[in-house]
Amino acid sequence: MRYLAIGLLVLAAPATAQESGNRLSLICAGGGYATKLDQSTAQAWNNYGDSATATVQSPSRVGFQDQTQLWVEGSEGRIRMPPSMLPAIRGGEDGWFKLSSIEVTDSEIRATVKVNPLNNPKLRLDRITGAVSLSGKAGDYAGRCQKFDPQAVQRQF
């Protein structure tokens, strides 16, 4: 009976990108659109010398090309977001943001990036093609990823 319970616990455990202790590290190149606020100010005067000022803020989409890095190990993961997509108020540690709600299948990895309480972009990584996408309030990013070993990678310079 004890072995049956242990077997059921193992079967009920969530899927992970790889077995514990085996980190999947990726570097991705691509581009996208970042949502930025544009501000315009207008002033007007009438014939009596009175004036009025109005300020209007509107969102605009600014294109960018950049790279991102990410790693997943078991149920943990981190991503280095493209700087163009980062809001002024954000969390993170040394540019790395936690991945949460990580779902791993044989064909894809899905997660949520914890940037700040109001901005949690969705990450989707196709494990067959290497395509990655990030989509959230701060913009959208799409690219292609390559697997790499940070310990064995040769520097270009």
Disulfide bonds with the S-S distance in Angstrom:
Cys28-Cys145 1.95
